[in-house]
Each structure stands twice: as structure tokens, then as C-alpha cells.
Amino acid sequence: MKLQVLGMGCQKCRKLYEGVEKAIGELELQDVELVKVEDLNDIAAMGAMLTPALAMDGNIVVSGRVPSIEEIKKLLANR
């Protein structure tokens, strides 16, 4: 699974990245690639209109907010 945190490096973007890292650790997931996408052109190409955003395997699942760790864990568990 490829997870991408989309954002220009703001505080909320960093918080989302940290939350995803924590959720991955708590779920003890293997074979997960976590990537920061900070280039505005790349973010726009993925269709994110608001940041921070979280994409799973190229599909945006959260945009414009920082979800709770529990919400992130539910998203990961359903994939």
C-alpha cells in the first residue's frame, strides 16, 4: 500500500504525517510506503484542492483536515 501525505509542509501537514506514522505503527502494518508530497504541481495533479490531504494508492481519502488517529486506523484497516 502506498500512502501519500499531500501538503506544503505546514503544521497541519506535519501533524497528519505523524498521525499516519503512528497509525501504521499501532496496526503493525507491513509493506506500507509512506511518502510526503510537497510539490504544488504534484499535489494539484493528484486532484487535491485542499491540504493537508491523505491519498491511499493514489486515491484521496481525506482532504482539508487532520483526521484523528482512530479515523486513520479505520481507513487503513478497510484497505
Buried (B, 14 or more C-beta within 10 A) or exposed (E): EEBBBBBEEEEEBBBBBEBBBEBBEEEEBEEBEBEBBBEEEEBEEBEBEEBBBBBBEEEBBBBEEBBEBEBBBEBBEEE
